[in-house]
Amino acid sequence: MLNQPAPAPTSDENATVSVAPTPLAEIDPGLVMTCCANCGAQMIDRKCKMICECGYFLSCSDYY
């Protein structure tokens, strides 16, 4: 009973999920610029800084 082989994986366990990339023409550069480099969340524009909820920020000299 201890030396029984493991059951063969089913086809569902071997399936990979593929996600189609977004065409470059559809990506908004302004949206990419406001994305946090630390956590990926959307940053908030406050005066001359872009601030994220995780604490990451960019000053105006960083993103202009």
N, C-alpha and C positions, 0 to 999 in steps of 0.2 A: 504494500500500500504506500510506502514511502518513496518508491522509485517509479511512480507513475509519471508519464510525460505530461507536460502542460497541454491544455487544450489548444488547438489551432485557432488563431484569431479569425474572426469573421470578416467579411468584406467591409462592414461598417467601421471596424476598428482601424482598417488600413486606409480608409478614405481620407483624402486631403481636401481642405477647403481652399479654393482659390478666389481671390478678390481681384476684380478687374481694376487696374489703376485709373485714376481720373486723368483725362486728357489735359495736357498743359494749358490749352486754350481756355479751359473752364476754371482754372485755379485763380482766385482773386488775390493778387499780390498784397493788398492791404490786409486781408485776413491772415495771410501767412506771417506778415510782419507783426501782428498783434498776438501771435501764438507764443506762449511761454516756452523758452528753451529748456527750462528745468523740468516742468511737469506736463506741458502740452495744453494747458488750459488757456482760455481766452483772457488776455490781460486788459486792464482798464486804463484808459487814458486820463491822467490827472495832471493838468498844467503841462510841465515839461518832462513828465515821467510816464512810463508805462509800468503799471504795478500789477503783480499777480497775487492771487490769494495764498500762494505758497510762500510768499516773501520775496520772490525774485523780482527785480525791477531793472529797467533800462532808463538812463537819463537821455535827454534830447541829443546829446553829443554822441551817444551810442547808436542811435537808429537813424540819424540824418546823414 
